[in-house]
Amino acid sequence: MIGAREDEKQFADKWAKENNVEVGLTNEVLNEETYHLLKTFDGLSLQQTMGISNDIYIQLSKDGFRQIAQRSAGIDMYNLDVAKENNILITNVPAYSPNSVAEFAVGSVLNYLRHTKLINKRVTNHNFSWDKSILSKEVRELTIGILGTGRIGQLTVEMLKGFGATLIGYDLYKNKSLEAILTYEDNFNTFLASCDVISIHMPLTEENYHLFNEETFTKMKPGSILINASRGAIVNTNDLIKALDSNQLASCALDTYENEMPFVTKYFNNKSINDPVLEELIQRDDVIYTPHIAFYTEIAVTNLVSGALDSCLAILNGERPQTIVNL
């Protein structure tokens, strides 16, 4: 397991014992300098956040490797075509715990409505007063838009419905099981203009890169809230900041940031992060930023490890699991 974290070890050891397979772990990412670590192994499971060079795909094929099992749903860090050209099958874990991300998205709505960040800051400064700046709305007053109604989007809808919110969905592929509790809007601009809150639940594609940009923000309901626990590059961060500055957006909750790769999972111990945009997001009162941890629960980590290793073992045994993304 490449890019393994300490919290994954117990689940990897359990899987190895149950399947009578040796699993080696390293916290290094895969690149030209670390490639030598693969020499004694037959299969690969990666927790890759940065891309790998074309030369590595070529070398993997020469050395007899047939697969890469990514321990996440997202696979935008891989060149699927180059991998396929070199007979490297890439798998993901598409549904490790939709509940974890859905719960986080709902929690983000509540954190904003109840002004959690601002109140914590005030209390730290011994400000225990009540005033209009922390007066809250209730979820049942809101129209909430769910952009993407797959596994995670569906659970987010079901949870928010329990609070009494009015729910609107936008998805090119409608989820029929939600039709009783959610209204689909076919026009994206109308969807944008109708929602007090928009929560993004879609994978990153070439088509939706920077889907939320200056033009999109101007079409959103003034004073609305954006939640992104999906992929960072769906949002143009500089345009987002402009929308916040102009009060077109009241707030946003970002669990993903388009330039997060050099930072996420690392501890800088109060040292400079050398990214003024990310630093501004962290410091703003109208932004709740978290380092891509919406998924991060014990159940999710267990399923990510076992799901990736299951796919790895299946391919090594000559099978074709449904988790292959580049057939």
N, C-alpha and C positions, 0 to 999 in steps of 0.2 A: 504494500500500500504506500503510494507516493503522496507526499503532502499530508501525512497522517498527523492528527492532533492527539494530544494526551487523552482527551475525553473519548476518542474512538477506540482506544486500545482494548478496553474491557470487552467491547462488543465484537471486535475482531478476534480476540482470543476465544471467545465463546463460540463464534462461527467456526473457527479453525478446528476446535475440539469436536464440535458436532459433525463436521464434514470430513474429519481426518485429513486435513490439508494444512501444510505449512504456510503461514502468512507472516511475511516480514514487513516491518514498518519503518519508514523514515519520514522525518518532517520536511525534508528537502522537496523543492518543486523540480519538475523534470525539465532539464535543459542540457546543453552540450557538456557542461561541467559535471553534472550529476548522473549522466547516462550510464556510467560504469557501475552504478549501484544495481542495475537491472540484471547483471550477468548471470546470477545463480537462479533466476526465477523464470517461470513459464508464462505467467499471466500478469496483467497490470491492472491496478485500480488507482485512479488519480483523483485528487481533490485540486484540480488545476484551476487557477483564476486567470493566469496570463497565458497567451498563446504559445504554441511550440512551433519551432521552425520546420520547414519542409524537409530539411536534412534529417531531422529526427524520425519522421515518418518513414523515410527511405531506409534509414539504419535499422529501425524496428523490423521492417520487412526482411531485410538481409539477415537479421539475427533470429528470424523464425517466430517473432511475435505476431499474433493474429488479431489481437484485440486491445482496446483500452476501455475500461469500465469507469466512467466518470461518476463520482459520488455526489451528484446533484441532478436536478432536472435540466438546468440550463447547459447548453453545449456550444454557445457562441464563441468559446475560446478555441474551438477546433476548426480546422479546415477540412470539412467533411469530404470534399472532392479529392483532395490530395491523399487523405487517409484511404479512401476507396481505391484510388489508383494504385496504392501500395498494399492492397489487400488487408488493410487494418480495419476491423469492425469496431465501431464506437457505440457504446451503450450508455444510457443514462438511467436515472431512477425517477420516473415521471410522477410518482405519487407516494412520497415517503411519509408525509403527514399533512394533507391539505388543511386539517384542523389548526395546526400550529400557525400558519400564515393567516388564515381567516380570523383566528382569535386576535392576532396581533393587529390586523387591520381594524377590527371592531374596537380594540383597545385604543388605537390611535384616534378614532372618532371621539371616544369618551375623554381621552386626555386633552384634546383640543377644546371640546365643549365645556369641560370643567376647568379649563385654564391651568392644568396641572403644572406646566413648566413655570408659568408666571407666578403662581401661588408659592411653589417651592422656593423660587428666588426671593419673593417678598418675605417669607417666613425666615429664610436664612439671614435676612437683614432685620429681623425682629419686627417686621411689619405685619401685624395681626388684624389690620382693619378690614372692613367691608366697604367696597365701593363699586361703581359701575363697571370698572375695568375687569372685574372677576365675576360679574353677574352672568349666569349660565343660561343656555338654552337646553331643551331636552331633545333627545333623539326623535321622539314621536312628532316633533314639530318639523322635521327635516324631510326633504326629498333627496335621496341618496342614489347616485348613479354608480352602477357596477360595470366597468369596462372589461369585458371578458367573463363569461359565465360558465367556465369549465369547472373542474373539481373544486378549486379554491374559491372561485367566484360564487359558485352555488352555495357553499357552506357560509360564505360571508353574507349572502342574501338571507339564508335561513336564520342566521344569528341576529341580524339587524331587524328582521321582521318581528322577532320576539320583543324588540323594544318599541314596536309600533311605527317604525319609519315607513314612508312611502318610497317604494323602490322602482327604479327604472334601469333597464339593462340595455347594453349595446354590444352586439356580437354578430358577426357574419353567419355564425352557426348557432341558431337558437337552441336553448336547452328546454325541451318540452316539459320536463319535470318541474320547471319553475313558473310555468304560465299562470298558475293559480295565485301566486304571491308576488309576481313581478310583471311589470309592463315593459315590453320591448319597444324601443324607439328605433325606427329604421334610418332616420336622418341624423347623421353625426352632429351636425351643427345644432339641431334642435335638442339633441341629448345634452350637449355642452351647456346650452342656455337654460336648461330646465332644472339643473341640479344644484343643491346647496353644498353637496359633497360629492366628489368623484373619487372612486377607489379603483386603481389600476390592477388588473389581474390577467395579464397576457404575456406570452413569451416575446423576446426581442426578435424582430425580423428586419430585413432590409426595408420593407414597406413601412414599418412603424418607428424606425429610427427618428428620434426627435419629433415624434408625433405631437407632443406638447411643446409648442414653440410660441413665439410672439403672436402670430396670427391666431393660434388656437386659444391662447389665454384671453385675447380680446373678445372671443366668442363665448367664453364662460360667463356664468352669472356673476355679476359684481359682488365681491365679498365672499366668494365661495372658497372651499377648502379642497386641496388636492392631497391624496394619499397614494404613495407609490411603494408597495412592498413587492414589486415585480422585478423589472430590470432597469438599471439606472439610465441607460442611453435612450429610453423612451421619452425622457424629459430633457429638453435643452435647459441646462441649469442657469446659464446667464440670462436667458429670457424669463425663467422662473423668478429670479431675483428682481428683475425689472417689474414683473407683474405684482410682486409683493410690495415693492417700493411705491408703486402707483395705487396700491390698495385694490387693484382689480382682484387679487387673491387676498383673502384675510390671513391664511395660514397654509402650511403644508407639513405633512409628515413623510419623511423620506427614510426608508430603510435601505435604499440603494442609491448610489451616486455614480454618475457615468464615468468618473475618473477614480474609482475607489480602489482599483487593483493594487497600487503601491502601499495602501494603508490597511485595508481590512484584514483582520486576524493578527495584526502586529501591535506591539505595545511600544510606544515612543517615549514613555516615561517623562512627559511634559516637554519633550524636545519639539522644535519647530517641525511642522509637517510639510512645509514648503508648497502649500497649495492654498492661495488666498481665497479661492472660491469655497473650498470645503471649510476653511476657517471661518468664513463669513456665515455659512450655514449653521455651524456649531454655535456661534455667538448670538445669532438673531433670536429674539423672543418669539417671533412668529414662525419659527421652524423647529420641528422636533426631528433631529437626525439620530439615527441608530445605525451601527455598522453591519448591515446585512445579517441581522440575527432574528428576523421574523420567524424563520424556520426552526430556531435553535431550542428544541426540547429533547428530552431523553428519548421519547418515542421516535422522533424524526431522525436522530442520530443513529439509533439502533437500526431503523429501516434503511437508511442510506448505506450503512456499512454492509448489512446483510444483502440488500438488493443489488448493490454493485458486485459483491463477491459471488452471489448466485449467478449473475449474468456472465461474469468472468469464467466461472467453472463450467457453465453450460456450453460456452463456445469452445473451451478447451476439450470438452467431451464430444464435440462435433454437432452440437445442437444450434438452433437459430432462435434465441429468445426474442420475444416481442419488443424488448427494450432496445434493439438495434436501431440506430437513427440514420445510418448511411448505407442501407442496402441498395 
